[in-house]
Amino acid sequence: MGRVEGKVAFITGAARGQGRSHAIRLAQEGADIIAVDLLEDIPGAPYARATEEDLAETVSQVEALDRRIVATKADVRDYAGLKQAVDDGVAQLGRLDIVSANAGISTQMAPADELGEDMWQNMIATNLTGVWHTAKAAIPHLKAGGRGGAIVLTSSDAGLFAFPNIAHYVSAKHGVVGLMRTLALELAPDMIRVNSIHPTQVDTPMIKNPRVYGLFVGKEEGTLEEFLPVSQAMNALPIPWVEAVDISNALLWLASDEARYVTGVALPVDAGAAIK
């Protein structure tokens, strides 16, 4: 216990799924949390977004661990609002050490020449520009602390290789890798480390709904029973998905002093999907 004791972590998309898991896992190891989430639906996303009740549950679970948390409704596409949330959180908690740029969306699938303009723009604005906004808002606080720090950007296996019919998602997630590598070089003189995590399918509401099952099996809606063999076939290990805590454990390691000289790394947590 205590691998990030006394540190403060800023997490986007923290109301549920991987973001909530990250907040809880870091709190278990001693961190206080600055949590933000959009709490609104995004047009084109084939699942309901997190709610105020979801964010309140994250707050409750972090506080049950006797850690402090500042939770705010904020949109990673809106730099000014996101910066205000970070600034307020640092003012209340006193410092910033860890950044998890976790917020992201999926949308409908289509060949690249059939993607709607709004589908493309919403994806890039959230999954790439939103990651840049997160880093941009946090970096001044990390530098001001003079203690170094760790930034972890959530990408995907789709940031390492291509999939058909999701050009917007693949492009955004590949862009996150380029951003990570550039930030790792820019921030190295300040001992701020920057890495990316690349999950396969993760057992969260973003995946576990009929519309997303349908995306994988090639129809408008699908069932869990139809989805499982298709999802498992994408991984080398015989499992259909990883759990959110598996990603959180990787994040914890990258944020801890155990990885104090690890920077510029694209880390798959993907049951071997990247090597198939």
N, C-alpha and C positions, 0 to 999 in steps of 0.2 A: 504494500500500500504506500501511497504518498509519492508516486513517481512524478507528479506535476504539482506537488504541494506548494501552496502559496501563489500559484500562477493564476492568471485570468485568461480565459479563452473566449474568443468571439466566433460565433457559429451562425451561419445563415441557413435558412430552411430548417429551423430548429423545432418546429411545432410537433413533428411526428417523424416516423421513418428513420432514416439514417441520421438526420440532424438531432432528433431526440436521443437516439442511442449514443451519439457522440457526446452530447451534453451530460448524460447520465454517467457514461464511462469515465469522462474526464473529471467529473465531480467525485466519483468514487475514489479517484486517485489524488484528490485534494484541490482541484481547480475551482474557482468561481467562474461564472458564465455570463456572457453578454449574448443574448439570444434574439434573433429576429426572424420573422416569417411574413410572407405576403398576406396570407389569410383571405385570399380572393381567388376566384376561378380565373384562368387564363384562357381566352378563346382558342379552340383547337386542341386543348389538352383533353385526352379521352378518359379523364377520371376527375373526381371532385378534389379540390384543393383542401389544405388544412384549414381548420376553423379556430376561432378564439378559444373554444373549449379545448382543442388539441394543445394550443400553446400553454393554456393554464395547467394542463396535465403535466407538461414538461416542467413548468415552474414547480408544481407540487412535488414531483419526483426528485428534482434537484434539491429543493429545500428539505426534503425528508432525509437527505444525506448530510444535512447540516452545512450546506454550502450556500453562498449567496448567488442570486441570479437577477439580472435586469433584463426583462423581456419586453420587446417592442414590435409593433406592427410596422414593417418597412419592406420596400420593394427594391430588390437589387438592381432593377433597371433605372431607378431614380437615385442618382449619385448624391444629391443634396440631402435627401431624406435618409439615406443609408449612413452618410457621414454624421448626420445629427444623432442617429441612434448609437453609433460607435462612440462619438464624443461624449454623449450623456452617460453611456455605460462606463467609460473610463473615468469620468468625473466621479461617479458613485463608487466604483470598485478600486480606483487608485492606480491602475496600471494595465498594461496589455502585453501578453507574452506569446499567445497561440492564436492562430487564425485558421478556421475551417471554412473555406469557400465551398459550401455543400449544396446550396440551393440550385435546383435544376428542374427541367420539365421534359416530358416526352410529348409528341403529338402524333397525328395520323401519319401513316406511311404512304408514299407515292413515288414514282420515278422522278428524277430530278427535274425533268422538263415539264412535269405536271404539278409540282409543288406550287401552292398559292403564295403570292407575295407576303401575305400576312403570316402564313405558317413559317416561312423562312425568317422574316424579321423578328417574330416573337421568340423563335428558338435562339437565334444569334444574340438577341438582346438579353435574354435570361441566362443562357448557358455559357456564353463567352463574355459579352460586355459586363454582365452581372458579376462574373468572377473577377474581372479587371477592376470594377468598381469596389468590390470587397477588399481587394489588396490595396487599392489606392487610398481608401478611407482609413485603413489600418496602419499602413506603413509609417506615417508620421509618429504615431504613438509608440510603435516598436522601436523606432530610432531614438525617440526622446527618452525611452527608458534606459538606454545604454547597456542593456543586458543581453543583447541579441534577441533571438526569438525563432519561432517556427511558423511557417505558412504552409498549409496543406490544401491543395486544390483538388476537388473531386472531378475526375474525368470519367473514363469508362474504357472497357475494351474497345469500344468504338473510337477511342482516341489513339489506338495503337494499330488498328487495321480496319478495313472497310466492310460495310454491310450494304446490300442493295436497298433501295427505296427509303432510305433515311439520310439523304445527302446533307440535309440541314443539321441533323444531330451529329453525324460523323464529322462534318466540317467544324462545328462548334467544339466538339470534344478534342479533335486534333489541335484546334487553336489553343485550347487550354494547355496542352503540352508545350507549345512554343512559348506561350506566356510564362509558364513555370520555369523553363530553362533560361529565359531572358531575365526574369526576376532573380533567379538564383545567382546569376552573374552580377547583376546590379547591386544586390543586397549583401553579397558575401563580405565586403569590407566592414559591414556593421555586424557581422556574425549572425545575420538573419538567414536561416536556412529555408529553402523553398523546394517542395516536392509535390508530386501528384499521385493520387491513388486511382486504380483502374479496376473497378468491380465488374464481374459478370452480373447476371440477374441477381437481385437482392430481394429477399422476402419482405417487401414493404407494400403499402397501398398503391404506389406508382406502378407496380407490376401486377399485384393481385386484384384484378378486376376484369370483368368480361370483355371490355373494349380492348384492353391490352392483350389478353389471351387471344382475341381475334386477330390482332396485328401479327402475332407469332404463327398462327395456324392458317392465315390467309382468308379470313372472312370478317364480317362486321363485328360479331361477338363470338367468343368461344367459351369453353368451360375449362375448369382447372384440370380435369382428366385429359382433355385434348392438349393442353399446354404443357403438362409435365414431361412427356417423352420428347417433345420438340426442344424444350428448354434444356433437358438433361443431355441431349445429343450435341449441344453446343459446347459442353464442358468435357475435359479429359477425365476428371474424377466423376464417378457415377452419382452425381447429385444434380437436382434441377436448379438449385440456387444456393447462395450463401446467405447467412443471417446478417442483419444489420450490425450486430456486435462484432462480427468478424472484420468488418470495415473499421469499426470504432477501435478495435485493438491495434490495427495497423496505424491508424491515426495517432493513437496514444503513444506507440513506439516512436513514430516520426517526431512527435512533439516533445518527447522526453529527452533527458540527457544521454540516454542509451544510444541515441542516434545523433549525437552532438556534432559529428563530422559528416553526416549524410545530407547532401544537398544536390539538387538537379536530377533527382531520380524519379523515373516513372515506374511505380510499384504496382504490379498486378496482384489483385486479391480475387482470383477468378476461377478457381478449381481447374486451372490448366487450360482455360479456353484459348488463351493467346498462342498456345503451342500446337493447337489442333490443325 
